[in-house]
Amino acid sequence: MKKNKVRFVAKHAEMLDLNYTLPQPAENFMPDWFNKVPPFVVEQNTTLLRRGTTKSCPRFSDTFKEGFIIPAPCDIWLKVDENGSWAWQTGNSYVECEIHSNDIMVDYLPKSSNVRQVFKLMLPFTIHTSKNIWIRQVPMFWNYNTDFHISYGQFNTNKIHQVNLQIHYTSDKDEILIKQGTPLAQYVPFRKEKFDIKLVKQKDKYKSAEAKYIYAVTSRFKGGYYHNLRD
């Protein structure tokens, strides 16, 4: 296999006709609230002095463009009663669920987690990657969904090709409907390797690197990173 190759393999050819339900670049799923943020704000009592907003912060914009989003391939209905009973149903027989019994994890979580049940959603495609390329499964952190979230984790897609999403049911409602096309999780490929990590004393080379970074970023009222540092 060629280096850095990631292949999503659909188990059923019919799936390929519904593009918006297939894995796709993360930048296609910018949160609505982020899209509404203006690129800058005008300082009080001025007309020309503009300051960048969150939209110009690379911690946000770069993260929203990293990897792929896994959307819901069909409608997914989940139910959890107060007495602990549960049920699920999907709009397509290609997509199935299982349950993670609460004695596996949920019973040990702090109440603040708000997790009532964990469903395992089994998606009808697999992932194959080049050697040493793994996949990091990341919940949709910036969507502020109070009904559910997908668990964070990573897996070796050289050897493990199934795509199973663990849905943490956190809603205070007894049933929720996840509509087809809803972004479920962000999948980020990364190279599995060891790093030389140490805590060291500050030296001139570190001071110089920090000074250059600060100067480049603060030399513009907005967009210093993208104009002066971005590769």
N, C-alpha and C positions, 0 to 999 in steps of 0.2 A: 504493500500500500504506500502511496505517496505521503509525504510529511503533512501533518496538520489537516488531514482529510476527515470531514464529518459527513456522514450519510444518514439521513432519515429514510427508512424503508417502509413504505406503505404495504400492509398485508393484503389490502383489497384495492384493486384498480379503481373502483368507484369513488374512493376517497379523494382521488386527485382532481375531481371535477369541482370540488368546493374549496377554492383557494383560501378563503378566509377562515377555514377551520383547520388548516395545516400549519405546522411549525413555520415561522417566518421571522425575519429580522426584528429585533427588539424595538428598533426605532419606529416601527409601524404602530406601536402601542403606547405612545406617549400619553400619560394621564391627562385627562381633560383639564384638571386644575393647572397643570404645568403649562399646557398650551395657552392658557389664558393669562399667564404671567407676562407682563410687558418686558421687553429686553432691557429697558432702563427707566429710571424715574428722574424727573427734573427737580433739582434742589430748590428749596423755597427762596423766593425773591430773586430768582434768576431765570433766564430763558435758554442759556447755552450750557450751563453746568449740569451734566447728566451723570448719574451713578448707575452702574450695572446692578441688575437684580439677580435673583436665584438662577434665572435662565442663563446667565453668563458664567455660572459657577461650574467648572468641569466635573466636580463631584456628582452633580446631578446629570448634566447633559451627556457626559461620557458613559455614565452608568445606564441611562436609558437607551443607549445605542449598543450595549454590550451583549453579544450572544443572540439567542433566539427566544421567542415567546411560544409557549405551548398553549393554544386556545382549546376551549372545550369543543370536541368534535361533534357533539350533539347536545340536546337538552338533557340535563341531569337533575333529577328530583331526589332530595334526601330528607329523611324524617327521623327525628329523635324525640321521644316522649319524655315527660318528667320522670316516669318510672324506669327509664333506661332502655325501653324497647326501641328498635330502629327498623327502618325500611329504606329501600332505594329503588329507583327505576330510571332507566335511560331511554332516550328516544330512538336508539339504534341498537340492534342486537350485536353489532360488532364491538360495542363498548360495554364492559361489565364492571361490577363492583364486588368487593369483598369487605369484610369487616375486620378491624383489628380489635379484638376484645379488650375491654378496658383494663383487665388485669395485666396486660402486656406493658402499658405505659400510663394511660390516663389516670388510673387510680393513685399514681405516685406524683402527679403533677401538682404544683401549688394551685389553689383556687383562683389566683390572679391570672392563670393561663386562660381561663374561660373555655377550655377545650372540653366538650361534652362527649364527643365520640370521634373516632378516626376511621374514615372509610378509605379503602384502597381502590383507586380507579385504575383499571387496566386498559391502556390505550392500544389501538390496533396498528401500531407501527413499532419498529425497532430502531436502535441507533448503533451505528458501527463507526469506529474512529481508528485513526492511525495509532501505531504503537506509542505508548506513554501519553496519549491524549485522553484525558478523563473529562467527565461532564459534572459541573457543579449545578445542583438544583436549588434555585433561589426563589423564595416566595415573592409575590408582588408587593414589595415593601411600601411603595409610595401610592398605592391605590386606596388605602384606608378602608378596606372591606371588613366590616364587622361580622359578617355571616360565616366566613370560612377563610382559611389560608392553607397553602401547601407547605409541607415541612421542608426545612433546609437540609441539604445533604450533598453527597457526591458519590459517584459510582464509576467503576472501571468499565468503560464502554468498549474496551478491547475484548472483554470476556463476558460482560453482562449486557445484553442487548435489549431486554424488555424495558418498556417504559411504564412504570407503575407510580402513580402520584398518590401520596398520602394526604387526604383531605382532612384537615382539622376543623371539625364542626364547632364554631364558636358562637353561633347566633343564639339570641334569647328567644327566638321563635322556634316552634316545634317542627317546622318544615321550611325548606328553602328550595328555590329553583335556580339552578345555574344555567343560563341560557347559552345556546350554541354560539360559539365565537368569543365567549368571555375569556379574557386572558387568565390563565391558571398559574403558570410558573415561568420563570426565566431560566433558560438553560445556557450556561456559560462554559465553553470548552476551555481547558487549560492543560498545560504540560505538567505531568507529575514528575517532579524531580526534587532533589534535596537542595537546601539552601544553607549557606554559611552565615548563621545568625549570632551576633555577639553584641554586648553592650560595651562601648568603648568611650574613652575620654574625647572631648572635643579637641580637634586639631585645626590648624590653619586651613587645610583643604576643605574641611566641613564648613568652617566659618565662611570661606570664600564662596562655596557653592550656595550656601543659604543667602548670602548678601546679593549674589547675582540674581537669584530667583526673586527675592523681594524687590529689588530694583526694577526688574523687568515687568513684574506684575503690577507694581504701584505707579509705574510711569504713565499709565493711561487711566482716565477716570472710569472707563469700562473696557472690558475685553483685553486686558493686559496679557492674560494667559494665552488666548488664542492668537493674538497678534505677535507676541514676542517670544513665546516659548513653545507653542504647539509645533510638532514635527510636520 
